[in-house]
Every structure is written in structure tokens, then in C-alpha cells.
Amino acid sequence: METYKITFPVGRENGIAEKLGVRGIPVTVFLDKNGRVAKRIIGAINYVELSSNVEAILR
């Protein structure tokens, strides 16, 4: 995170993967404002997919 100057929250493996039901990688888990899983995408995603899903959840 320091290398790429990532400023958004990133789940490090501290048990969060198991709690979110992650069985393999890559997986992207989107949480809503209440901390509930809003969407899960298994496999790689691109910037357009990432940003459109974030925008949809924020609406």
C-alpha cells in the first residue's frame, strides 16, 4: 500500500477473507455504507468495472 500510495481501505489477511467467504483470489468485495456485502466479483476486474460498481453502491 505504501509503494503504490493506496489511500482507500484494503483488507489485509487478518481473518477478514474468511469472514467475507473468500475462497480464492482475485476477488473483489464491495461493502455498502452499513458494512454489508453489496456485491462480490470473483476474478480480475478492470477500472471501469471497479468504478461503475462503486458509483452504483454510493447511489
Backbone torsions as a table, in degrees:
resi	resn	phi	psi	omega
1	MET	NA	-37.7	179.0
2	GLU	-67.2	-41.5	-178.0
3	THR	-57.7	-44.4	-175.7
4	TYR	-99.6	8.0	177.1
5	LYS	54.8	43.0	179.0
6	ILE	-73.3	126.5	-176.1
7	THR	-107.6	-7.8	179.7
8	PHE	-92.9	158.4	-179.0
9	PRO	-63.4	135.8	178.6
10	VAL	-127.9	128.4	179.1
11	GLY	-77.0	115.4	174.1
12	ARG	-90.1	156.6	-176.4
13	GLU	-70.9	94.0	176.5
14	ASN	-132.7	26.5	-177.3
15	GLY	103.5	-11.1	-177.1
16	ILE	-64.5	-38.6	-179.0
17	ALA	-59.7	-45.7	179.1
18	GLU	-64.0	-42.9	179.4
19	LYS	-61.9	-32.5	179.5
20	LEU	-89.2	-0.7	177.6
21	GLY	78.0	23.8	179.2
22	VAL	-73.9	125.3	-177.8
23	ARG	-111.3	-12.6	-179.8
24	GLY	-164.1	175.7	178.6
25	ILE	-130.9	151.2	3.8
26	PRO	-83.6	149.7	173.4
27	VAL	-145.7	139.3	177.2
28	THR	-116.1	127.3	-179.6
29	VAL	-117.4	122.6	178.4
30	PHE	-100.5	128.8	178.7
31	LEU	-108.0	144.2	177.0
32	ASP	-84.8	-178.7	-175.9
33	LYS	-64.6	-15.5	177.9
34	ASN	-96.8	4.1	178.5
35	GLY	83.1	9.5	178.1
36	ARG	-90.1	150.0	177.9
37	VAL	-67.0	117.8	179.5
38	ALA	-93.0	-32.9	-179.5
39	LYS	-163.2	150.1	178.2
40	ARG	-133.9	129.3	177.2
41	ILE	-120.6	121.9	178.6
42	ILE	-95.3	127.3	-177.6
43	GLY	107.7	172.5	-178.5
44	ALA	-70.1	146.3	174.2
45	ILE	-129.7	158.7	179.2
46	ASN	-102.8	179.2	-176.7
47	TYR	-59.7	-41.8	-178.8
48	VAL	-62.0	-45.5	178.0
49	GLU	-62.6	-43.7	179.9
50	LEU	-61.3	-52.7	-175.4
51	SER	-67.9	-37.8	179.9
52	SER	-67.6	-36.1	177.4
53	ASN	-69.9	-39.8	177.5
54	VAL	-63.1	-45.9	179.7
55	GLU	-60.2	-42.4	179.6
56	ALA	-62.8	-40.5	-179.4
57	ILE	-70.1	-34.9	-179.6
58	LEU	-72.7	-19.8	-180.0
59	ARG	-68.2	NA	NA
